[in-house]
Structure formats: structure tokens, C-alpha cells
Amino acid sequence: MLQLKYRHVLVSWLRAVAEELHLNNASVHLAVYLLDIFMDNHRIVEERLNLVALVCILLAGLYIWLMKTTLCIYIYISHL
């Protein structure tokens, strides 16, 4: 597939974006996982690959943030 040859570039770009935004490694790994799943199931034009990768890092960062927040709430409630 044509998209496959851009994967390493997108992964490197995701790592750079995550570093710039001070995201943790779990966010990067989840973003790459989401990107792989999406690229496997959709044909994406070359010009939109960065947009798809950006949405993946956004979703991954939000998911990790929500999980941390939920965990903190559970810890707080358990100590009441």
C-alpha cells in the first residue's frame, strides 16, 4: 500500500509532536496504534495523512488524560 511507506515518517512526526506537547510515551504508543488501525481500514490521500496522525495524537492524549483523571477520582473516593 502507498500509505505504508509514509508510516515511519508519520511515527517520527508523532513522536516530535508528543515531545513538543510534553505527552508521555503511552500517548505516542496509543496514537501509533490508532493510526495503524485507521490506515489498515481506510485509503487516505497523501495530503491528509498528517491530519489523520494529528487526530490520532489528539485522541490518544485525551484518552490518557481521562484515564489519569478517573484514576485520581477513584483514589480520592476510596480514601473518604
C-alpha positions in Angstrom: 0.0 0.0 0.0 1.1 3.5 -0.7 0.3 4.6 2.9 2.7 2.1 4.4 5.8 3.8 3.0 4.7 7.0 4.9 4.2 5.2 8.2 7.8 5.7 9.5 7.6 9.4 8.7 4.3 9.8 10.5 5.5 7.9 13.5 8.6 10.2 13.7 6.4 13.2 13.3 4.0 11.9 16.1 7.0 11.5 18.4 8.1 15.0 17.7 4.6 16.5 18.3 4.3 14.5 21.5 7.6 15.7 22.7 6.7 19.3 21.9 3.4 18.9 23.8 5.0 17.1 26.7 2.9 14.0 26.2 4.0 10.7 27.7 5.1 7.6 25.8 1.7 5.9 26.4 0.1 8.6 24.3 2.5 8.1 21.5 2.1 4.3 21.5 -1.7 4.7 21.6 -1.6 7.3 18.7 0.5 4.9 16.6 -1.9 2.1 17.3 -4.9 4.2 16.3 -3.0 5.3 13.2 -2.3 1.7 12.2 -5.9 0.7 12.7 -7.2 3.6 10.7 -4.7 3.2 7.9 -5.5 -0.5 7.7 -9.2 0.1 7.2 -9.2 3.3 5.1 -7.5 4.7 2.0 -6.2 8.1 2.9 -4.9 10.6 0.3 -1.3 11.6 0.9 -2.2 15.2 1.7 -4.4 14.1 4.6 -2.0 11.7 6.4 -0.7 14.4 8.7 -4.2 15.4 9.6 -5.1 11.8 10.4 -1.9 11.4 12.5 -2.7 14.7 14.4 -6.2 13.4 15.2 -4.7 10.2 16.5 -2.3 12.0 18.8 -5.2 14.3 20.0 -7.4 11.3 20.8 -4.6 9.4 22.5 -3.7 12.4 24.6 -7.3 12.9 25.6 -7.8 9.2 26.4 -4.7 9.1 28.6 -5.7 12.3 30.4 -9.2 10.9 31.0 -7.8 7.7 32.4 -5.5 9.6 34.8 -8.4 11.8 35.9 -10.6 8.9 36.5 -7.9 7.1 38.5 -7.4 10.1 40.6 -11.1 10.4 41.3 -11.2 6.7 42.3 -8.3 7.1 44.6 -9.8 10.2 46.2 -13.2 8.4 46.7 -11.5 5.4 48.2 -9.8 7.5 50.9 -13.1 9.1 52.1 
